[in-house]
Amino acid sequence: MGLLDDKVVLVNGGSQGVGAAIARAAVREGAVVAMTGRRPEPGAALVAELEAAGGKALFVRADLADAEQARASVTRVVEAYGRVDCLVNSAGLTSRGTLLDTTPELFDQHIAINLKAPFFAMQAAVADMVGRKAPGAVVNIITSSAHGGQPFLAPYVAAKAGLIGLTRNAAHAHRWDRVRINGLNIGWTATEGEDATQKTFHGAGDDWREEAAAKLPMGKLGQPDEIADFVVLLLSDRSGVVTGSVIDWDQNVLGGLD
């Protein structure tokens, strides 16, 4: 028996990075999985990979910066499979900006991807769950930087901190509907997107992961497959009654000082 047997799971931002790892873990645990992304090529490749492993998967092309497309991603999955049991919001924008140099356009981009998209995807998914009078689960991938973060992450932190509040608000609002909504504040993670960010914004070389790992307490960055296993547990019935929790998944201890 898998942790997600016969569940229909939608992973927004699921064609690469942490989202793709979550899709793989969900299929391994028995779920039917749909993933969204802007680029069809990685989405199609992941579907082929999951189906070759015996899973059932669907790629939905969507630009989640558009609230209507975020809602439509849920509609598409309901049309294909009849329902959405679980939603994971893992899409994220991490482009840099400080308080002093962030433009209104950059700020709006962060709000659109990191806060508005999860809001309207949850709106559609929870409406499906409530309409069917069926329990469900949502996990929002947030960030440990939402506690404060680096100066160059100002718009990112603003949007993700909003997602923390939204997670708790929605969890409280729908607890009697048996829809559990939780968040995961992940730390520095080894993904394709982070590789591009380090090289684009920080001039990092190909060995940046090794250099970073040597400076971290556990000797490595966070690994997408490890995060994925934790998300699957939160989506599953084995996480029990837990809702409204925003869990720090990181190796730096909040409030700890040397």
C-alpha positions in Angstrom: 0.0 0.0 0.0 1.4 3.4 -1.0 0.8 6.5 1.1 -1.2 8.1 -1.7 -2.9 5.2 -3.3 -5.6 6.3 -5.7 -5.2 9.9 -4.9 -5.2 12.6 -7.6 -2.4 15.0 -7.0 -1.8 18.2 -8.8 1.8 19.7 -8.5 1.9 23.2 -9.7 5.4 24.0 -10.9 6.0 20.3 -11.1 8.0 19.8 -14.3 11.4 20.4 -12.7 13.2 20.9 -9.4 11.4 20.2 -6.1 8.1 20.0 -8.0 9.3 17.2 -10.2 10.7 15.3 -7.2 7.3 15.6 -5.5 5.7 14.2 -8.7 8.0 11.3 -8.7 7.5 10.6 -5.0 3.7 10.8 -5.4 3.6 8.4 -8.3 5.9 6.0 -6.3 3.3 6.2 -3.4 0.4 5.2 -5.7 -1.0 8.6 -6.8 -2.2 9.8 -10.2 -0.2 12.9 -10.8 -0.7 16.1 -12.9 2.1 18.7 -13.2 2.0 22.2 -14.5 4.8 24.2 -16.1 5.4 26.8 -18.8 7.6 24.8 -21.0 6.2 21.6 -22.7 9.5 19.8 -23.3 10.4 19.1 -19.6 6.8 18.4 -18.8 6.5 15.8 -21.6 9.8 14.2 -20.6 8.7 13.9 -17.0 5.3 12.3 -18.0 7.2 9.8 -20.2 9.5 9.0 -17.2 6.7 8.5 -14.8 4.7 6.4 -17.2 7.7 4.2 -18.0 7.9 3.6 -14.3 4.3 2.3 -14.3 2.7 5.6 -13.1 -0.2 7.6 -14.5 0.7 11.3 -15.2 -0.5 14.4 -17.0 1.2 17.6 -18.0 -0.8 20.8 -18.1 0.9 23.7 -19.7 0.2 26.9 -17.7 1.7 30.2 -16.9 0.8 30.5 -13.2 1.5 34.2 -13.2 -2.0 34.4 -14.8 -4.6 33.7 -12.1 -7.0 32.4 -14.6 -4.5 29.8 -15.8 -3.7 28.9 -12.2 -7.4 28.2 -11.7 -7.7 26.5 -15.0 -5.0 24.0 -14.1 -7.3 22.6 -11.5 -10.2 22.5 -13.9 -8.1 20.6 -16.4 -7.2 17.9 -13.8 -10.9 17.6 -12.7 -11.9 17.2 -16.3 -9.2 14.5 -16.8 -9.6 12.5 -13.5 -12.9 13.7 -12.0 -11.4 15.4 -8.9 -8.4 16.8 -7.2 -7.5 15.2 -3.9 -4.2 16.9 -3.2 -2.6 20.1 -4.4 1.0 21.1 -4.1 2.1 24.7 -4.9 5.8 24.4 -5.6 6.2 27.0 -8.4 8.5 29.9 -7.3 10.3 32.9 -8.6 13.6 33.8 -6.9 14.9 36.7 -9.1 16.8 39.2 -7.0 15.8 42.6 -5.7 16.5 44.7 -2.7 14.2 47.2 -1.0 16.0 50.0 -2.8 16.3 48.6 -6.3 13.1 46.5 -6.8 10.9 47.9 -9.5 7.1 47.7 -9.3 7.3 45.3 -12.2 9.6 42.9 -10.4 7.5 43.2 -7.3 4.4 42.3 -9.2 6.1 39.3 -10.8 6.9 37.9 -7.4 3.4 38.5 -6.1 1.9 36.9 -9.2 4.0 33.6 -8.9 4.7 33.3 -5.2 1.4 34.4 -3.8 -1.4 35.1 -6.3 -0.9 31.7 -8.1 -1.1 29.6 -4.9 -4.2 31.6 -3.8 -6.2 31.0 -6.9 -5.0 27.4 -7.4 -6.1 26.7 -3.8 -9.4 28.5 -4.4 -10.2 26.1 -7.3 -8.9 23.0 -5.7 -10.6 23.6 -2.3 -13.8 24.4 -4.1 -13.7 21.0 -5.8 -13.1 19.3 -2.5 -15.8 21.2 -0.7 -18.2 20.7 -3.5 -17.7 16.9 -3.3 -17.8 17.0 0.5 -14.6 15.1 0.4 -11.4 15.6 2.5 -8.3 16.9 0.8 -4.8 18.1 1.4 -2.7 21.1 0.3 1.0 21.7 0.8 2.5 25.1 -0.1 6.3 25.1 -0.7 7.4 28.3 1.0 10.9 29.3 2.2 12.9 29.7 5.4 13.8 33.2 4.0 10.2 34.2 4.8 11.4 34.8 8.3 13.5 37.6 7.1 15.9 36.5 4.4 18.8 38.2 2.7 18.6 41.9 1.6 18.6 40.9 -2.1 15.4 38.8 -1.6 13.1 41.6 -0.6 10.2 41.0 -3.1 10.6 37.2 -2.8 10.4 37.5 1.0 7.4 39.8 0.9 5.4 37.4 -1.3 6.4 34.2 0.5 5.7 35.7 3.9 2.2 36.5 2.6 1.9 32.8 1.6 2.6 31.8 5.2 -0.4 33.9 6.3 -2.6 32.6 3.5 -1.7 29.0 4.4 -2.8 29.5 8.0 -5.9 31.5 7.1 -7.1 28.9 4.6 -6.3 26.0 7.0 -8.5 27.6 9.7 -11.3 28.5 7.2 -11.6 24.9 5.9 -10.7 22.7 8.9 -14.4 21.7 9.3 -14.4 20.7 5.6 -11.5 18.2 6.5 -9.2 20.0 4.1 -5.8 20.1 5.6 -3.5 22.9 4.4 0.1 23.1 5.5 3.3 24.8 4.4 7.0 23.8 4.2 9.7 26.5 4.7 12.5 24.9 2.8 16.1 26.1 3.0 18.9 26.3 0.4 18.1 23.4 -2.1 20.1 21.8 -4.9 17.8 22.3 -8.0 18.2 23.2 -11.6 16.6 26.6 -10.9 19.0 27.3 -8.0 21.9 26.4 -10.3 20.7 29.0 -12.8 20.1 31.6 -10.1 23.6 31.2 -8.6 25.3 31.5 -12.0 23.1 34.4 -13.3 23.0 36.6 -10.2 26.1 35.6 -8.2 28.7 34.6 -10.9 29.0 31.1 -9.4 31.1 28.5 -11.1 30.1 24.9 -11.8 31.5 23.8 -8.4 29.2 26.1 -6.4 27.3 23.2 -4.9 30.5 21.7 -3.4 31.7 25.0 -2.1 28.3 25.7 -0.5 28.0 22.2 1.0 31.4 22.6 2.7 30.0 25.6 4.6 26.7 24.0 5.7 26.2 22.1 9.0 25.0 18.9 7.4 27.7 19.1 4.6 25.1 19.3 1.8 22.3 21.4 0.4 18.7 20.3 0.8 17.9 17.6 -1.6 14.7 17.6 -3.6 13.9 13.9 -3.1 14.1 14.4 0.7 11.8 17.3 0.5 9.5 15.3 -1.7 9.2 12.5 0.9 8.2 15.0 3.5 5.6 16.6 1.3 4.1 13.1 0.5 3.8 12.5 4.2 2.0 15.8 4.7 -0.4 15.0 1.8 -1.1 11.5 3.2 -3.5 10.3 5.9 -0.4 9.4 7.9 0.1 13.0 8.8 -3.1 12.7 10.8 -4.9 15.8 11.8 -2.1 18.3 11.1 -3.3 21.5 9.5 -2.2 25.1 9.5 1.4 24.2 10.3 4.2 25.9 8.5 7.2 23.7 9.1 10.8 24.8 8.9 12.7 22.3 6.8 16.2 23.6 7.1 19.6 23.1 8.8 19.8 26.6 10.1 18.0 27.0 13.4 15.6 30.0 13.7 16.8 32.2 16.5 20.1 30.3 17.0 23.2 32.5 17.3 26.9 31.8 17.4 
